[in-house]
Amino acid sequence: MTYNELREKDVIDVCSGKRLGTVDDLSFDTDCGRITGITVCPHLFALSKKSSVRVPWRDIVCVGEDAILVKTPREDGKKDGSPINKC
């Protein structure tokens, strides 16, 4: 899969079912050459990076043909101790 193919996919939060946006950027660990996360832009032509959301790679549930499914932190701010936050 190429970066351009990733950018065409919608990013969906599996907990809320909401469309978060599309992939705007990737974060890498240069020491080991792995992707550490994605930056999601909520609007195709967003003017501000402040509206972007960073999703750690460990919170990506599935990269499918049409969408990327992610689990985002719960709105109440509670953490359950697992690497992927539960819905």
N, C-alpha and C positions, 0 to 999 in steps of 0.2 A: 504494500500500500504506500502511496506517495503522500507527501504533505498536502498537495492540492486536493487529493481525494478526501483527506481528513477534513479540510476546510469546507467542503461541500455538505458535510453531515450536520444535522441538527444535534445539539446536546440536550438530552432530556434527563431531568431528575426523577429517578424511579420512586422516590418517596412521595413526591407531590404530584408527579405527572406533568409538571410544567416544563415548557421549552425554555431553556436557559439562554440559548443563542447558538452561535457557531464558533468553531475553533479559530482563534485569531493568531495564536503563537504557541510554540512548544518550549519547554524548559528542559535543559540537559544537565547531567552530571558529567563534566568534561573529563574527570578522572577515570570513570569506567565506561563512558560513552552511552549511557542509558538515558531514556526520557524519564524525567522526574515529575512532569505535570503538563497540563495544557492551560492556556489562557482562553477564556470564553468571552466573546464580545456579544452583549445582548442584542445589539442592532447591527445590521449589515454595514451601515455607514456611521457608526458612533464616532463622535468627534473627540471624546475624552476617554483616556485609558482608565480613569477613575471608576467608570461604570463596568469595567472588565472584572471577571472573577477568575481566580486561579484555582484549578482543581488538581490536587495531587494524583499522580498516576495510580496509587493504591486505591483511590476512590472511584476509579473507572470500573464499572461492572462488566460492560460488554461493548465491543466495537462491532456494530453490525453493518449491513449493506447500506442502510438509509440513515442510521442514527448512532450516536454514542450515548450509552446509558451510564449515568453516574449517580452516586449517593453523596449528597451534600450534607454538611452538618445540620443538626436539628436547630430549629429556630429558637428553642428554649435555652440553647447553649449548653445543655447537659452532654456529657461525654460518657460513653458506656465502656471505655477501656479497650475496645477492639479497634483494629486499624481502619475498619470501614464502619462508619456510623450507621446505626440501625434506624429504620423508619419509625 
